[in-house]
Amino acid sequence: MAGFSRAMFIICLVAALNCASVGYDSSMMSSINILSSFQIKFGIDAHMKGLLTAVQNLGGIAGGFFAGHIVDRWGRKGGILAAAVIVLIATAIHATSTTLPQFFVGRILVGIAKSVDIAAVPTYLAELAPPGKRGLVGGLYWTCWLLGAIISSAVGYAARGVGGDWSWRIICIAMAGPALGCIATLPFIPESPRWMISRGREAEALAVLARFHGGGDENDPLVVGEFREIKETIQFEQENQYTSFRSWWKDFKSSKANLYRGFILITLGVFEQTVGSSIITFYLSSVLKLANVTSEKEQFAINLGQYAVAFAAALTGICLVDRLGRVPMLVGGTAACAAILAAMAGLTAKATGLVAGQNAIIAMVFLFQIAYSSTWTPLSFSYCAEILNFTIRAKGMAFYSIFVSSTGFFNQYVIPVGLADIGWRFYIVGVVWNTFIAVVIFFTYIETKSLTLEQIDQRFNGVPADHLVDVIEAYDGGKPISELEVSGKKGDGDGITGGRNSKAQGEA
């Protein structure tokens, strides 16, 4: 199997810029919430702070209903471009805001961009990455959300000294940077081979598969097997496509495999937003004020530092995903987050009057970011993209974003109110909830480490791990691809059979 090539590096760069753009937009509220100039201009209290931060999730919910359609119709690259353009529009609205309603509109557009981004980028990476590198490549997506957060925090720290309205307007203007970088690099990456095959562009798709999975060799057994499997699956799905949403839904809910996928999408969407990261990410100022750290300069410095630590932890995490596995990392990270929240509760309750206690709480903020970012950050979106088959992958990711955004809206609105009303006891709620999350994931989620997308599909159809069919064996990977197979014509590929109607039954 090919290693991590220069071409794959460019792919990851585009995905990184795209997610950094969304990460900047989402996390800039952490910086803006610290600025007294912004709070005074718009009359921000705890309730309005929560609403203004959480309102982007309303856009995420709305965007989730059409994001999958955009990505399926216009391609994975088309979805990436759409997300970046929406961010640029949101930038203009944010930066010129003179009223709260205008700022709200900008926040909603950020949520729409996030939904389109979630439907496009993890789908693209999952379909393009080699099986043995999929955890690394897919995990890099949300890891670069933190890169955007670092940029946002650094800009906020620098803009703090400007004073007045420009201190927060500069933060808003700078969010255009990653989006422009993404648009500039987009022409240099290929479209998803699966999407190209679905549009009859087999020769182009084969060349892309060979480039990324076979070191440029179109006769590589893995490339041959994957190409045949993908083509057969997509032909089958197109010949059996649904005439209406009702017929699709009827078939979807009758499939145990799809219901299982739906369970994971819903629960992971809820868990990702409630494991505790929103407390640290969006309301660090509230956490620090509970610890009697009230200086804007100190808060900005801590904010920047914790994002830098989180980014380093996430980079470490994506290097471990393909070794340790998805389920062990999610369970371990959740348990660690619960323990740190428990420590924060005790320290905030008893030690905020002491310098040592305040320093210990700050240390807990950094430790929480290490625990969360090394596990949940690489997996919260890439794992979902892995478990979905081609027909529902883009729409499934959009569906996932609806639950992420719905839970995020509630969660981000409740956090500042909870911290203000019950103080350190709010952390105890998180401890209990995280324990529940770890138990659910441990006993119900399927491990996908080192499996091809086709083998993951087999696992959801009830095939035991030790009975999985190898894609090379199932699709005669040792026999070169004929001209007929890349001509766009239907047929058995010059005698090549197998897969859906024999032993593979799945989707690469």
C-alpha positions as a Python dict, from the first residue, in 0.01 Angstrom:
ca = {
    (1, 'M'): (0, 0, 0),
    (2, 'A'): (123, 346, -82),
    (3, 'G'): (254, 561, 198),
    (4, 'F'): (168, 915, 286),
    (5, 'S'): (251, 1076, -48),
    (6, 'R'): (296, 1438, -150),
    (7, 'A'): (-40, 1422, -326),
    (8, 'M'): (-212, 1308, -6),
    (9, 'F'): (-35, 1587, 179),
    (10, 'I'): (-194, 1843, -57),
    (11, 'I'): (-532, 1678, -2),
    (12, 'C'): (-488, 1714, 372),
    (13, 'L'): (-373, 2075, 333),
    (14, 'V'): (-696, 2172, 157),
    (15, 'A'): (-903, 1988, 418),
    (16, 'A'): (-699, 2156, 690),
    (17, 'L'): (-758, 2505, 553),
    (18, 'N'): (-1127, 2434, 513),
    (19, 'C'): (-1170, 2308, 866),
    (20, 'A'): (-943, 2580, 1004),
    (21, 'S'): (-1181, 2829, 849),
    (22, 'V'): (-1478, 2674, 1027),
    (23, 'G'): (-1271, 2636, 1344),
    (24, 'Y'): (-1183, 3003, 1337),
    (25, 'D'): (-1545, 3105, 1288),
    (26, 'S'): (-1670, 2879, 1566),
    (27, 'S'): (-1404, 2957, 1824),
    (28, 'M'): (-1367, 3329, 1768),
    (29, 'M'): (-1655, 3377, 2012),
    (30, 'S'): (-1418, 3256, 2283),
    (31, 'S'): (-1201, 3561, 2212),
    (32, 'I'): (-1488, 3803, 2154),
    (33, 'N'): (-1659, 3694, 2478),
    (34, 'I'): (-1353, 3811, 2670),
    (35, 'L'): (-1360, 4164, 2525),
    (36, 'S'): (-1542, 4414, 2743),
    (37, 'S'): (-1578, 4652, 2443),
    (38, 'F'): (-1797, 4396, 2264),
    (39, 'Q'): (-2002, 4319, 2575),
    (40, 'I'): (-2066, 4689, 2641),
    (41, 'K'): (-2156, 4775, 2281),
    (42, 'F'): (-2422, 4505, 2252),
    (43, 'G'): (-2522, 4479, 2619),
    (44, 'I'): (-2413, 4117, 2661),
    (45, 'D'): (-2516, 3932, 2978),
    (46, 'A'): (-2488, 3559, 3060),
    (47, 'H'): (-2807, 3469, 2873),
    (48, 'M'): (-2720, 3674, 2564),
    (49, 'K'): (-2364, 3541, 2568),
    (50, 'G'): (-2499, 3186, 2555),
    (51, 'L'): (-2751, 3266, 2282),
    (52, 'L'): (-2502, 3456, 2065),
    (53, 'T'): (-2249, 3175, 2089),
    (54, 'A'): (-2504, 2897, 2038),
    (55, 'V'): (-2704, 3055, 1754),
    (56, 'Q'): (-2461, 2929, 1491),
    (57, 'N'): (-2606, 2586, 1563),
    (58, 'L'): (-2943, 2702, 1426),
    (59, 'G'): (-2763, 2751, 1095),
    (60, 'G'): (-2607, 2409, 1138),
    (61, 'I'): (-2949, 2252, 1183),
    (62, 'A'): (-3091, 2428, 877),
    (63, 'G'): (-2785, 2349, 667),
    (64, 'G'): (-2801, 1982, 756),
    (65, 'F'): (-3122, 1944, 555),
    (66, 'F'): (-2961, 2039, 223),
    (67, 'A'): (-2583, 2002, 272),
    (68, 'G'): (-2584, 1636, 167),
    (69, 'H'): (-2771, 1720, -153),
    (70, 'I'): (-2508, 1980, -244),
    (71, 'V'): (-2222, 1736, -188),
    (72, 'D'): (-2391, 1452, -381),
    (73, 'R'): (-2496, 1669, -674),
    (74, 'W'): (-2197, 1899, -717),
    (75, 'G'): (-1928, 1670, -582),
    (76, 'R'): (-1717, 1664, -268),
    (77, 'K'): (-1502, 1951, -401),
    (78, 'G'): (-1816, 2147, -482),
    (79, 'G'): (-1926, 2114, -120),
    (80, 'I'): (-1587, 2229, 6),
    (81, 'L'): (-1602, 2535, -220),
    (82, 'A'): (-1957, 2616, -109),
    (83, 'A'): (-1857, 2607, 259),
    (84, 'A'): (-1564, 2843, 199),
    (85, 'V'): (-1778, 3091, 4),
    (86, 'I'): (-2042, 3098, 276),
    (87, 'V'): (-1768, 3174, 530),
    (88, 'L'): (-1658, 3474, 323),
    (89, 'I'): (-2014, 3607, 317),
    (90, 'A'): (-2039, 3554, 693),
    (91, 'T'): (-1710, 3743, 737),
    (92, 'A'): (-1850, 4053, 570),
    (93, 'I'): (-2166, 4043, 780),
    (94, 'H'): (-1978, 3995, 1108),
    (95, 'A'): (-1719, 4262, 1044),
    (96, 'T'): (-1973, 4530, 951),
    (97, 'S'): (-2224, 4454, 1227),
    (98, 'T'): (-2380, 4751, 1399),
    (99, 'T'): (-2671, 4567, 1560),
    (100, 'L'): (-2717, 4234, 1734),
    (101, 'P'): (-2960, 4102, 1465),
    (102, 'Q'): (-2693, 4154, 1198),
    (103, 'F'): (-2436, 3971, 1409),
    (104, 'F'): (-2688, 3692, 1463),
    (105, 'V'): (-2729, 3651, 1086),
    (106, 'G'): (-2353, 3615, 1051),
    (107, 'R'): (-2345, 3350, 1323),
    (108, 'I'): (-2624, 3155, 1151),
    (109, 'L'): (-2431, 3158, 821),
    (110, 'V'): (-2128, 3020, 1004),
    (111, 'G'): (-2346, 2729, 1115),
    (112, 'I'): (-2464, 2665, 758),
    (113, 'A'): (-2103, 2664, 639),
    (114, 'K'): (-2016, 2418, 914),
    (115, 'S'): (-2291, 2177, 805),
    (116, 'V'): (-2182, 2185, 440),
    (117, 'D'): (-1822, 2141, 551),
    (118, 'I'): (-1908, 1839, 767),
    (119, 'A'): (-2099, 1679, 480),
    (120, 'A'): (-1818, 1743, 230),
    (121, 'V'): (-1474, 1711, 390),
    (122, 'P'): (-1497, 1396, 610),
    (123, 'T'): (-1682, 1225, 323),
    (124, 'Y'): (-1408, 1327, 80),
    (125, 'L'): (-1125, 1214, 306),
    (126, 'A'): (-1288, 880, 393),
    (127, 'E'): (-1342, 802, 24),
    (128, 'L'): (-992, 900, -83),
    (129, 'A'): (-761, 786, 199),
    (130, 'P'): (-593, 443, 184),
    (131, 'P'): (-747, 205, 443),
    (132, 'G'): (-432, 190, 654),
    (133, 'K'): (-405, 570, 667),
    (134, 'R'): (-774, 656, 697),
    (135, 'G'): (-759, 723, 1070),
    (136, 'L'): (-467, 962, 1023),
    (137, 'V'): (-611, 1140, 720),
    (138, 'G'): (-968, 1156, 846),
    (139, 'G'): (-858, 1260, 1193),
    (140, 'L'): (-660, 1549, 1052),
    (141, 'Y'): (-987, 1714, 946),
    (142, 'W'): (-1125, 1811, 1285),
    (143, 'T'): (-774, 1845, 1427),
    (144, 'C'): (-735, 2149, 1205),
    (145, 'W'): (-1044, 2299, 1366),
    (146, 'L'): (-793, 2368, 1644),
    (147, 'L'): (-555, 2532, 1397),
    (148, 'G'): (-834, 2781, 1322),
    (149, 'A'): (-890, 2824, 1695),
    (150, 'I'): (-520, 2903, 1747),
    (151, 'I'): (-528, 3164, 1472),
    (152, 'S'): (-846, 3310, 1621),
    (153, 'S'): (-692, 3326, 1970),
    (154, 'A'): (-370, 3482, 1841),
    (155, 'V'): (-562, 3746, 1644),
    (156, 'G'): (-777, 3812, 1952),
    (157, 'Y'): (-471, 3854, 2171),
    (158, 'A'): (-317, 4101, 1925),
    (159, 'A'): (-644, 4287, 1858),
    (160, 'R'): (-703, 4330, 2231),
    (161, 'G'): (-458, 4619, 2234),
    (162, 'V'): (-637, 4809, 1957),
    (163, 'G'): (-930, 4898, 2180),
    (164, 'G'): (-1284, 5002, 2092),
    (165, 'D'): (-1497, 4834, 1827),
    (166, 'W'): (-1198, 4755, 1609),
    (167, 'S'): (-1070, 4508, 1868),
    (168, 'W'): (-1354, 4267, 1782),
    (169, 'R'): (-1403, 4374, 1419),
    (170, 'I'): (-1043, 4275, 1340),
    (171, 'I'): (-1111, 3930, 1485),
    (172, 'C'): (-1413, 3899, 1253),
    (173, 'I'): (-1225, 4021, 942),
    (174, 'A'): (-939, 3775, 990),
    (175, 'M'): (-1168, 3476, 958),
    (176, 'A'): (-1159, 3523, 580),
    (177, 'G'): (-792, 3411, 570),
    (178, 'P'): (-831, 3031, 594),
    (179, 'A'): (-1133, 3035, 360),
    (180, 'L'): (-939, 3224, 93),
    (181, 'G'): (-648, 2981, 135),
    (182, 'C'): (-882, 2687, 84),
    (183, 'I'): (-1031, 2832, -235),
    (184, 'A'): (-682, 2903, -373),
    (185, 'T'): (-563, 2542, -323),
    (186, 'L'): (-885, 2364, -427),
    (187, 'P'): (-794, 2342, -800),
    (188, 'F'): (-490, 2131, -714),
    (189, 'I'): (-680, 1832, -569),
    (190, 'P'): (-882, 1560, -747),
    (191, 'E'): (-1248, 1479, -700),
    (192, 'S'): (-1348, 1170, -499),
    (193, 'P'): (-1308, 857, -715),
    (194, 'R'): (-1637, 717, -586),
    (195, 'W'): (-1824, 1030, -689),
    (196, 'M'): (-1656, 1023, -1033),
    (197, 'I'): (-1758, 660, -1086),
    (198, 'S'): (-2115, 753, -995),
    (199, 'R'): (-2098, 1009, -1279),
    (200, 'G'): (-1953, 765, -1534),
    (201, 'R'): (-1596, 895, -1513),
    (202, 'E'): (-1435, 554, -1453),
    (203, 'A'): (-1098, 621, -1617),
    (204, 'E'): (-1040, 933, -1409),
    (205, 'A'): (-1149, 750, -1095),
    (206, 'L'): (-912, 461, -1163),
    (207, 'A'): (-622, 703, -1209),
    (208, 'V'): (-699, 871, -876),
    (209, 'L'): (-727, 537, -694),
    (210, 'A'): (-396, 427, -844),
    (211, 'R'): (-229, 752, -742),
    (212, 'F'): (-343, 739, -379),
    (213, 'H'): (-378, 365, -308),
    (214, 'G'): (-130, 199, -543),
    (215, 'G'): (167, 430, -590),
    (216, 'G'): (51, 513, -943),
    (217, 'D'): (7, 150, -1052),
    (218, 'E'): (-338, 91, -1199),
    (219, 'N'): (-277, -286, -1183),
    (220, 'D'): (-203, -288, -811),
    (221, 'P'): (-425, -564, -663),
    (222, 'L'): (-579, -334, -402),
    (223, 'V'): (-656, -69, -663),
    (224, 'V'): (-810, -327, -898),
    (225, 'G'): (-1021, -481, -623),
    (226, 'E'): (-1140, -145, -491),
    (227, 'F'): (-1225, -15, -838),
    (228, 'R'): (-1438, -317, -921),
    (229, 'E'): (-1608, -319, -584),
    (230, 'I'): (-1692, 52, -599),
    (231, 'K'): (-1820, 31, -956),
    (232, 'E'): (-2039, -272, -888),
    (233, 'T'): (-2183, -119, -573),
    (234, 'I'): (-2266, 214, -734),
    (235, 'Q'): (-2422, 46, -1037),
    (236, 'F'): (-2636, -165, -807),
    (237, 'E'): (-2746, 137, -606),
    (238, 'Q'): (-2826, 342, -917),
    (239, 'E'): (-3034, 61, -1065),
    (240, 'N'): (-3223, 27, -737),
    (241, 'Q'): (-3256, 394, -646),
    (242, 'Y'): (-3568, 510, -467),
    (243, 'T'): (-3853, 693, -641),
    (244, 'S'): (-3947, 897, -333),
    (245, 'F'): (-3826, 992, 12),
    (246, 'R'): (-4100, 773, 162),
    (247, 'S'): (-3974, 462, -17),
    (248, 'W'): (-3616, 543, 86),
    (249, 'W'): (-3718, 590, 450),
    (250, 'K'): (-3922, 268, 450),
    (251, 'D'): (-3622, 71, 327),
    (252, 'F'): (-3380, 255, 555),
    (253, 'K'): (-3570, 177, 875),
    (254, 'S'): (-3620, -185, 773),
    (255, 'S'): (-3242, -236, 757),
    (256, 'K'): (-3082, -332, 1088),
    (257, 'A'): (-2745, -214, 957),
    (258, 'N'): (-2879, 134, 880),
    (259, 'L'): (-3063, 157, 1211),
    (260, 'Y'): (-2738, 66, 1384),
    (261, 'R'): (-2560, 340, 1190),
    (262, 'G'): (-2835, 583, 1282),
    (263, 'F'): (-2794, 498, 1650),
    (264, 'I'): (-2422, 575, 1633),
    (265, 'L'): (-2474, 898, 1439),
    (266, 'I'): (-2731, 1027, 1688),
    (267, 'T'): (-2547, 926, 2004),
    (268, 'L'): (-2206, 1038, 1882),
    (269, 'G'): (-2350, 1372, 1771),
    (270, 'V'): (-2492, 1425, 2119),
    (271, 'F'): (-2183, 1293, 2298),
    (272, 'E'): (-1939, 1505, 2095),
    (273, 'Q'): (-2109, 1821, 2210),
    (274, 'T'): (-2164, 1723, 2574),
    (275, 'V'): (-1840, 1555, 2677),
    (276, 'G'): (-1728, 1890, 2819),
    (277, 'S'): (-1522, 2061, 2551),
    (278, 'S'): (-1777, 2340, 2500),
    (279, 'I'): (-1717, 2459, 2856),
    (280, 'I'): (-1347, 2509, 2786),
    (281, 'T'): (-1377, 2614, 2421),
    (282, 'F'): (-1652, 2874, 2428),
    (283, 'Y'): (-1673, 2984, 2791),
    (284, 'L'): (-1317, 2982, 2915),
    (285, 'S'): (-1371, 3334, 3051),
    (286, 'S'): (-1654, 3206, 3273),
    (287, 'V'): (-1441, 2916, 3394),
    (288, 'L'): (-1151, 3148, 3475),
    (289, 'K'): (-1374, 3400, 3651),
    (290, 'L'): (-1495, 3119, 3879),
    (291, 'A'): (-1127, 3067, 3959),
    (292, 'N'): (-1080, 3443, 4025),
    (293, 'V'): (-867, 3492, 3711),
    (294, 'T'): (-1026, 3813, 3578),
    (295, 'S'): (-753, 3994, 3382),
    (296, 'E'): (-833, 4013, 3007),
    (297, 'K'): (-464, 3979, 2924),
    (298, 'E'): (-429, 3663, 3134),
    (299, 'Q'): (-749, 3517, 2991),
    (300, 'F'): (-635, 3578, 2633),
    (301, 'A'): (-294, 3426, 2704),
    (302, 'I'): (-450, 3116, 2861),
    (303, 'N'): (-698, 3091, 2573),
    (304, 'L'): (-418, 3094, 2316),
    (305, 'G'): (-206, 2854, 2516),
    (306, 'Q'): (-479, 2596, 2567),
    (307, 'Y'): (-557, 2587, 2193),
    (308, 'A'): (-188, 2539, 2111),
    (309, 'V'): (-167, 2249, 2358),
    (310, 'A'): (-490, 2103, 2218),
    (311, 'F'): (-354, 2117, 1861),
    (312, 'A'): (-33, 1938, 1963),
    (313, 'A'): (-238, 1675, 2147),
    (314, 'A'): (-464, 1625, 1844),
    (315, 'L'): (-165, 1578, 1613),
    (316, 'T'): (-40, 1312, 1852),
    (317, 'G'): (-382, 1152, 1860),
    (318, 'I'): (-417, 1115, 1482),
    (319, 'C'): (-87, 927, 1478),
    (320, 'L'): (-229, 677, 1729),
    (321, 'V'): (-575, 619, 1580),
    (322, 'D'): (-467, 349, 1334),
    (323, 'R'): (-266, 174, 1607),
    (324, 'L'): (-490, 189, 1913),
    (325, 'G'): (-831, 179, 1746),
    (326, 'R'): (-1135, 403, 1753),
    (327, 'V'): (-1335, 260, 2044),
    (328, 'P'): (-1047, 237, 2296),
    (329, 'M'): (-946, 597, 2226),
    (330, 'L'): (-1301, 733, 2263),
    (331, 'V'): (-1361, 543, 2587),
    (332, 'G'): (-1022, 637, 2734),
    (333, 'G'): (-1057, 1002, 2638),
    (334, 'T'): (-1406, 1026, 2786),
    (335, 'A'): (-1297, 869, 3113),
    (336, 'A'): (-1003, 1110, 3136),
    (337, 'C'): (-1232, 1409, 3072),
    (338, 'A'): (-1462, 1292, 3353),
    (339, 'A'): (-1173, 1269, 3597),
    (340, 'I'): (-1047, 1617, 3507),
    (341, 'L'): (-1393, 1772, 3545),
    (342, 'A'): (-1415, 1613, 3889),
    (343, 'A'): (-1082, 1771, 3983),
    (344, 'M'): (-1199, 2109, 3852),
    (345, 'A'): (-1514, 2085, 4065),
    (346, 'G'): (-1312, 2020, 4381),
    (347, 'L'): (-1056, 2291, 4312),
    (348, 'T'): (-1317, 2553, 4220),
    (349, 'A'): (-1518, 2474, 4533),
    (350, 'K'): (-1228, 2484, 4780),
    (351, 'A'): (-915, 2646, 4639),
    (352, 'T'): (-1000, 2956, 4431),
    (353, 'G'): (-886, 3188, 4711),
    (354, 'L'): (-532, 3052, 4684),
    (355, 'V'): (-281, 3126, 4409),
    (356, 'A'): (-188, 2758, 4403),
    (357, 'G'): (-555, 2666, 4362),
    (358, 'Q'): (-599, 2909, 4072),
    (359, 'N'): (-289, 2770, 3901),
    (360, 'A'): (-417, 2417, 3952),
    (361, 'I'): (-748, 2505, 3782),
    (362, 'I'): (-559, 2656, 3489),
    (363, 'A'): (-354, 2334, 3471),
    (364, 'M'): (-681, 2135, 3461),
    (365, 'V'): (-792, 2340, 3159),
    (366, 'F'): (-479, 2234, 2973),
    (367, 'L'): (-509, 1872, 3086),
    (368, 'F'): (-871, 1861, 2970),
    (369, 'Q'): (-768, 1983, 2627),
    (370, 'I'): (-500, 1714, 2607),
    (371, 'A'): (-749, 1440, 2703),
    (372, 'Y'): (-1022, 1560, 2469),
    (373, 'S'): (-813, 1670, 2172),
    (374, 'S'): (-599, 1356, 2154),
    (375, 'T'): (-907, 1132, 2132),
    (376, 'W'): (-1236, 1299, 2046),
    (377, 'T'): (-1095, 1558, 1806),
    (378, 'P'): (-949, 1305, 1556),
    (379, 'L'): (-1252, 1075, 1574),
    (380, 'S'): (-1576, 1266, 1626),
    (381, 'F'): (-1632, 1318, 1251),
    (382, 'S'): (-1399, 1072, 1080),
    (383, 'Y'): (-1554, 773, 1259),
    (384, 'C'): (-1900, 867, 1131),
    (385, 'A'): (-1776, 898, 773),
    (386, 'E'): (-1622, 550, 799),
    (387, 'I'): (-1939, 370, 909),
    (388, 'L'): (-2163, 508, 631),
    (389, 'N'): (-2186, 349, 286),
    (390, 'F'): (-2160, 549, -37),
    (391, 'T'): (-2532, 603, -93),
    (392, 'I'): (-2589, 767, 245),
    (393, 'R'): (-2240, 896, 332),
    (394, 'A'): (-2281, 1265, 241),
    (395, 'K'): (-2644, 1282, 352),
    (396, 'G'): (-2557, 1083, 665),
    (397, 'M'): (-2285, 1331, 759),
    (398, 'A'): (-2533, 1615, 705),
    (399, 'F'): (-2779, 1424, 926),
    (400, 'Y'): (-2504, 1391, 1186),
    (401, 'S'): (-2441, 1765, 1174),
    (402, 'I'): (-2809, 1828, 1259),
    (403, 'F'): (-2770, 1640, 1586),
    (404, 'V'): (-2433, 1802, 1657),
    (405, 'S'): (-2583, 2145, 1598),
    (406, 'S'): (-2907, 2076, 1787),
    (407, 'T'): (-2721, 1950, 2090),
    (408, 'G'): (-2464, 2227, 2053),
    (409, 'F'): (-2731, 2495, 2058),
    (410, 'F'): (-2882, 2362, 2381),
    (411, 'N'): (-2544, 2290, 2537),
    (412, 'Q'): (-2379, 2622, 2453),
    (413, 'Y'): (-2681, 2817, 2573),
    (414, 'V'): (-2704, 2625, 2902),
    (415, 'I'): (-2333, 2633, 2996),
    (416, 'P'): (-2294, 3002, 3090),
    (417, 'V'): (-2627, 2994, 3274),
    (418, 'G'): (-2525, 2678, 3461),
    (419, 'L'): (-2183, 2815, 3551),
    (420, 'A'): (-2342, 3138, 3671),
    (421, 'D'): (-2623, 2971, 3871),
    (422, 'I'): (-2466, 2660, 4028),
    (423, 'G'): (-2094, 2726, 3983),
    (424, 'W'): (-1860, 2433, 4041),
    (425, 'R'): (-2152, 2188, 4079),
    (426, 'F'): (-2205, 2218, 3704),
    (427, 'Y'): (-1884, 2016, 3657),
    (428, 'I'): (-2032, 1728, 3858),
    (429, 'V'): (-2311, 1695, 3604),
    (430, 'G'): (-2041, 1650, 3341),
    (431, 'V'): (-1866, 1379, 3542),
    (432, 'V'): (-2181, 1167, 3566),
    (433, 'W'): (-2270, 1220, 3202),
    (434, 'N'): (-1919, 1132, 3077),
    (435, 'T'): (-1928, 806, 3270),
    (436, 'F'): (-2250, 719, 3088),
    (437, 'I'): (-2094, 810, 2751),
    (438, 'A'): (-1794, 582, 2808),
    (439, 'V'): (-2017, 286, 2897),
    (440, 'V'): (-2237, 330, 2588),
    (441, 'I'): (-1943, 356, 2348),
    (442, 'F'): (-1760, 59, 2501),
    (443, 'F'): (-2054, -178, 2470),
    (444, 'T'): (-2221, -65, 2146),
    (445, 'Y'): (-1975, 89, 1895),
    (446, 'I'): (-1801, -117, 1624),
    (447, 'E'): (-1422, -104, 1593),
    (448, 'T'): (-1309, -2, 1241),
    (449, 'K'): (-931, -3, 1277),
    (450, 'S'): (-745, -132, 968),
    (451, 'L'): (-1068, -228, 787),
    (452, 'T'): (-1156, -116, 436),
    (453, 'L'): (-1486, 68, 397),
    (454, 'E'): (-1620, -251, 236),
    (455, 'Q'): (-1523, -458, 541),
    (456, 'I'): (-1684, -204, 775),
    (457, 'D'): (-2005, -245, 575),
    (458, 'Q'): (-1978, -622, 627),
    (459, 'R'): (-1942, -571, 1002),
    (460, 'F'): (-2265, -368, 1013),
    (461, 'N'): (-2435, -648, 825),
    (462, 'G'): (-2346, -887, 1107),
    (463, 'V'): (-2030, -1048, 971),
    (464, 'P'): (-1791, -1139, 1259),
    (465, 'A'): (-1449, -976, 1250),
    (466, 'D'): (-1275, -1308, 1181),
    (467, 'H'): (-1503, -1382, 882),
    (468, 'L'): (-1448, -1063, 685),
    (469, 'V'): (-1393, -1096, 311),
    (470, 'D'): (-1083, -932, 167),
    (471, 'V'): (-1158, -693, -119),
    (472, 'I'): (-868, -824, -329),
    (473, 'E'): (-994, -1181, -297),
    (474, 'A'): (-1359, -1089, -353),
    (475, 'Y'): (-1294, -888, -669),
    (476, 'D'): (-1007, -1082, -826),
    (477, 'G'): (-750, -810, -768),
    (478, 'G'): (-479, -1010, -943),
    (479, 'K'): (-648, -979, -1283),
    (480, 'P'): (-581, -645, -1458),
    (481, 'I'): (-873, -416, -1539),
    (482, 'S'): (-998, -443, -1899),
    (483, 'E'): (-1092, -157, -2129),
    (484, 'L'): (-1456, -257, -2099),
    (485, 'E'): (-1447, -193, -1722),
    (486, 'V'): (-1341, 169, -1765),
    (487, 'S'): (-1565, 241, -2064),
    (488, 'G'): (-1867, 328, -1850),
    (489, 'K'): (-2063, 31, -1985),
    (490, 'K'): (-2247, -208, -1760),
    (491, 'G'): (-2145, -568, -1751),
    (492, 'D'): (-1943, -821, -1558),
    (493, 'G'): (-1610, -660, -1636),
    (494, 'D'): (-1476, -923, -1879),
    (495, 'G'): (-1567, -1211, -1659),
    (496, 'I'): (-1497, -1048, -1325),
    (497, 'T'): (-1769, -1138, -1077),
    (498, 'G'): (-1817, -1137, -703),
    (499, 'G'): (-1895, -876, -446),
    (500, 'R'): (-2257, -785, -381),
    (501, 'N'): (-2416, -1100, -519),
    (502, 'S'): (-2153, -1338, -387),
    (503, 'K'): (-1928, -1281, -91),
    (504, 'A'): (-1849, -916, -41),
    (505, 'Q'): (-2192, -749, 0),
    (506, 'G'): (-2083, -404, 82),
    (507, 'E'): (-1932, -85, -31),
    (508, 'A'): (-1577, 28, -52),
}
